[in-house]
Amino acid sequence: MDQTAKPAGSAVEEASRRSKLPANRDQIVLVFQGGGALGAYQAGVYQALHDSGIEPDWIIGTSIGAINAALIAGNQPNDRLDALDAFWKIVSHKSPFPAWPGMEQMLQAFSNLQTMSAGIRGFFEPNPMSYLGPHVPLGAENASYYSTAPLEKTLIKLVDFNLINAGKLRLTVGAANVRTSQMRYFDSRDTAIGVKHIMASGALPPAFPAVRIDGELYWDGGILSNTPAEVIFDDNPRRSSLVFAVHMWNPNGPEPQTMWDVAHRTKDIQYSSRVATHITRQAQLHRLRHVIKALSELLPEDVGTSPEVRALSAYGCLTRMHVVRLLAPSLKYEDQMKDIDFSPSGIRERWEAGYERMMRTVEEAPWMGEFDDIEGVLFHELMDTGRREQLTMTTGVENFVQDVELGSATPDGKR
């Protein structure tokens, strides 16, 4: 968007950044969490990748992450930023009051109230029928406080679903089956993706209505898995990947002192999706796959070629996953209503923060270098250690888990 746009680097700078991609990667993957207005951070992350000459091969999203993912996958590379820009301009709240210094918190509260009472232009609008009473039958596809009909029109205007289904850039979006409470991933590799799939992924109850696809009702995938990275690890065939996981909900936080703080911290914990536990488990599984592969290569030929041993050896795998987390920073006056902060300033600050962090991460390129052959999953993150210019890169699952569990801000990883 105009207010967040950054100049692209020179051709030499872009070539330098591209040269920092791991040579043995099979694919570059973007993973977008759900988080409403926080999704502007994802747009900034994508712009930085685009300006660096890096385009994803696969993009996975939930809720607002699915919307951003569709805007990217449903446009040609040269048009993707324009589509993101158009969407975030459409949903940006236009305050009737000037941005008076010292009045930011009050103006933000007014913006949130405006969102809840009137909805967001081009996104959602109040459903008057929902106020008739909690027991009034509205129908399964209309039982919600808001209608997302405006979003459907916006997506149809900005997204080329024929391009998505052409297969060049793989798109996967997650949704929760209302009847079975099972996660369902709609993948453009396996099924034709349409506007209803994106709508289903963002159908957060009770605000938004469920969406019916092939006879089944679906809600927002974030209520089951707001960080859908498991799709990458469970993919078949498995491929070595450089994964950029864009997170908007902070797994770390201070002890809450007020009821307001409690509501804020609860939401962060709920939607951060136990990322430390998930990454640790995947690292353990991948390490075992590498061990199996190494052991199978040590077997005598007459033993290794037997059908039984070959079947067991098939569990081995030498793919490597470099997982790079980009965690959105907290903004001033941020609270539990941050996911409905569609103010121009909030969108601009989050977009700029995503751009800055991704550009710095590409420059650091922590996935380049020598790593233990037995490790199948390596985690990287740019960490603030005080002043803005003092940044270090943590590498490795153990460092990551320690940072999450202990709230450490001084990792001792790769610099």
N, C-alpha and C positions, 0 to 999 in steps of 0.2 A: 504494500500500500504506500501511497505517496509519503505519508508521515513516518513510515518505518523503513523505507527503501534504503539500501546501502549500495554504494558503487561496487560493481564487480571488479575483481582484481585484474591485473594485467595478464596477458597471455602467458608470460613467463611464470608468474605466480600461480596461475591455474595449472600449468604443466607440472610445477613443483608439487602442488597438492595431489594431483593425480598419481604422481610417482610414489607417493607415500601410502598407496593402497597395497595391501598384502598380495603378493604375486600368486599365492596358492588359494585365493578365495574363489569360490564358485558363484557366489551371489552377494549382493549388498541388500540388506533388509532394513526397512524402517518399521518400527513398532510404535503405535500411537495409543496412549491411554485415553479413557474418557474423562471429561472434566469441564464440560460447558465452555464458558468464556475463557477458561485457562488454555483452551486449544489454540489461542493466538500464539502461544509459545512454540507450538509445533510448526506453525507457518513460518516463524523466524528460523527455526532449525532447518526446514526444507530450503528456504531461500539461501542460507549459507552453503548448504550442499550444492545447490544449483549454481551459485556464483563460483564455487570451487571446481565446477566441471564434473561433479559426482551425481549420478542419477541412480535411484534404487532399481533393483530387479524385481523386488517383491515388497509390497507395503501392506501392513496388517493394522487394523484399527478397530476400536470399540467406541460407540457413542460419538462424541464430537471428533474422536480420532478416526472413526469410519467416514465421517463427512469430509474431513481434510484429506483422507486417503482417496476418496472418490474424486475430489476436485483435482488431485494430482494425477491419478491414474486415468481419469476421464478427459484429459487434455494432452495435447502434444507438448513435449518439453518446453518449447518456446512460449507456450501459452499458459503454463501451469501457475506461474506467479500472478498473472493477470486474473486467473480464476479465483485464486486464494484472496487476492486483493479485493475483488468484486464482492465475494461472500462476506468478508469481514467488514467491509464498508456498509453493506446492506444491514447487517445485524448490529452495527454500532449504534448505541443509544445517543440521540442528540438532546443534550440537556438544555432546557429553556433558560438556565442561569449561567452567567459567566463564571469562569474558574477563578473565583476570588482567593487570594492567598490566605492560608489559615482556615479555609472553609472546606478543605478537601474531604474530610470525614463526613461532614453533613451532606455534601453534594453526592458522595458515594451512596450514603443511606437513601437519599432521595431517588437516585438512579435505580437502586435495588427495589425500592417500593414501586417505582414506575414499571419495572420489569414484571413484578408479581401481579400488579393490577391490570396492566394493559398488554403484557406480552412483549415480544420482540418482532419488529417489522421483518417480514421475509423468513421468519423462523416459526413462531408459535403465537397463538392468540387465545384469549379466554373462551372456555366452553360454558356458556350460561346454564346449560342443562345440568351441569354437575352441582349447581348450588340449590337444586330443588330438594335435596336431602340425600343422606348417605345410603338409603335403602331404595331409592327410586331406580327402577331398571332402565339402564341407558344402552345396554347392548355391550358385548365384550369389546368391540372395536371403537366404542365411544365413551367408555367409563374412564374419564380422566378430567383433570381440571382445565387442561388446555387442548386445543386442536393444533396439529402439526401440518395442516393442509398448506399453510404458507411455505413451509420448508420443502414440501414436495414440489411445488411450483418453482422454487429457487433452484433446487437440484436439477430438475429437468432443463432449466434454462442454462445452467453452468456446466453440466456434466454430460459428456458424450458416452453413453453406455455402450454403444456399438464399438467404440474404441477400447473400452475396458474389456469387452468380450473378444476382441481381436487377439488377445493373448500376449502382447509384447511385454507389458508390465503386469505382473500377477497381483491381484487384489484379493485380500481375505478380510471379512468382517465378522465379528462375533455377535451372537444374539442368544438370549435365554428362552428356552421353550417353556411357555407358561404352564402347560399341562404336566410335563415330565420333570421340570426344573433341571433339565440337562442343557449344557452349553452346545450350541450349534455354530459351526464355522462355515460360512458360505464362501466358497473359493472359486474365483473366476477360472481356475484351471479345470474345475470339475463341473461347474454349472454356470448358466448365464446369469450374470448379476444385473439387477434392475433397481429402480429407485426404491422399491419396497424393501429390498434387503438393507439398504442404507438407513431407511426410516426405522426398520425393526431394530437395528443395532443401537439406535439412539432413542428408543421408546421407553424412557425412564418413568416407571410408575411412582406415585399416582399422578404425576404431572402430565405425562404424555400417554396417549392410548396405545394399546397393543396393536401390532400389525400382523395380519394373517398372510401366510405364505404356504401354498400347497396344502391348505386345509388346517394348518397349525398356527396358533397364536404365539407371537414372540415379543419379549420385552428387551430392554437395554441389556447388552451383554455384560455391562459393568457390574450388575448385581451378582454375577457369578465369578467373573474373572475380568478385572478392569485392566490388567496388563497381559494381553494374550500372547506372551512369548512362547508358551508351551507348544504352539502350533509349529514353530520352527524346529524344536527338538524332536517332535513326534512326526515330522514330515517323512514321507517315503517316496523316493530314496532320499536319505539324509545327505546334505551337501555342506561343505565348508563355507562358513558365512562370516561376514562382517556385519554385525547387528547394531543398529543405533536405536536404543530403547528410550523413548522420550516420555518422561514421567512428570506429572504435574502435582502429585500429592506427596507430601514429604513424610517418609517413614519415621524420621527423627523429629522430636519436638520437646519443648519444656513441659514441666508439670503444670497442668492447668490450675489457675488460682480462683477463677470465677466461673459462673455457669456459662458465660459467653465463651470463655476459654475452653470449657469442656466440650461445647458444641463444635468448636473449630477443630480441636484435637481429635474428636471422635470421627469426624468426616475424613481427616487426613489418614487415620489408621484404617478406616473402612475401605477407602478406595486406593490405598497404596498397594493392596493385594499381596501382602506377605512376600514381598519380592526377595528378601534375603533368604528365606527358607526355600523358595522356588529355585533360585540360582544355585544354592548349595546342593540341593538334590540333583539338579541337572549336571553339575560339575562332578559329583560322585559317580553318576551313571556313565558319563562320558569317559571318566578315568578308567572305569571297569571295562568299557568297550575297547579302549586302547590297550589295556592289559591283556584282554582276551586275544586281540589281534597279534600282539607281540609274542604271547605264548604259543599261539597256533603256528607261527613261523619257525619256532624252535623244534617242532615235532619232526621225527623222522618221516621221510616221504611215504613209506608204506603205512604208517599210522595216520598221517595227515590227510591222505587221500581216501580214507574209508568213509562211507556215507554218513556214519554216526558222527565222526569227528568233524566232517565238513559241515554238517547241520549245526553243530555246536559252535564252530568257528564263525559261522555266519553272524553270530551275535557281536562279533568284533567289528570295530570301525575306527578308522584313522581320521575322520573328519575333525575339524577344529572350528570352534565357535568363539570369535572375539565379540564380546557383548560390551557395548559402550553405552553407559547410562548418561543421559542429559536430564538433570533434575531442575525444574523451574524454581527460581528463587521466590521467596516471599516478598511481597510488595508492602509499602507503607500502608497502614490502616487495613491490612488484609484480615479477614475473619471468615466465619463459616459460610458467608454469603458470596465468597470470592468467585464461585463458579457461575454466578449470574451477574457478575460485574462486566457488563457489555459497554461500559463507558469508553469513549474514544481514548482517554488517557490510559485506562487499564489495558485495552487492547494494544495500544502503541508500546507501552512499557514491556508487556510480555513478549510481543513480537521482537522487539529490539534485544531483549534478554536472550531469547532463543538463538537469534542471529549471532550475537557476540559469543555465546558459549560454544556453539557449533564451530564457528570460525577458529576459535582458539584450540578446540579439540582436534580439528583437522591439521592445524599447524603442529601440534604436539605429536600426533600420529602414534599413540601408545601401542598400537597393534603391530608396529614394525619392530623387529629385533629378534633375539634368540630366546626361545622359551623351552621349558622342559617338554620333551617329546611325549611324556606320559599324560600331560594335561590336555584335555579335550575342550574345556571351557575356560576362557580367560576373561576376567571382568576388568573394565577400565572406567575411570571416572575422573573428571577434572574437579578438584576440591578447592574451595576457598579456605585459606588458612589465616585470615585476618584482613589486611587491606586488600583492595580489589586487585592490585598488581601482583600480590603474592599468591601465586597459584601453583599447586603441585598436582601431579597425576598419580592416582593410586591404581595399581595393577594387581590382579589376582583375587580370587574368591575369598581367601582368608582375610585379606585386608578389608574387603568390602563388607563381609559379615561383621567384622569387628567394628567398623565404622557405624554400621546400622544398629548393632546391639548396644554399643557403648556410647554412641553419639560422638565418636572421636572426630575432630576436625583437623588432625595432624597425621595423616597416613604416612607410613614409611615405605611406600611403594616406589615404583619407577618414576624418575623425574625427567 
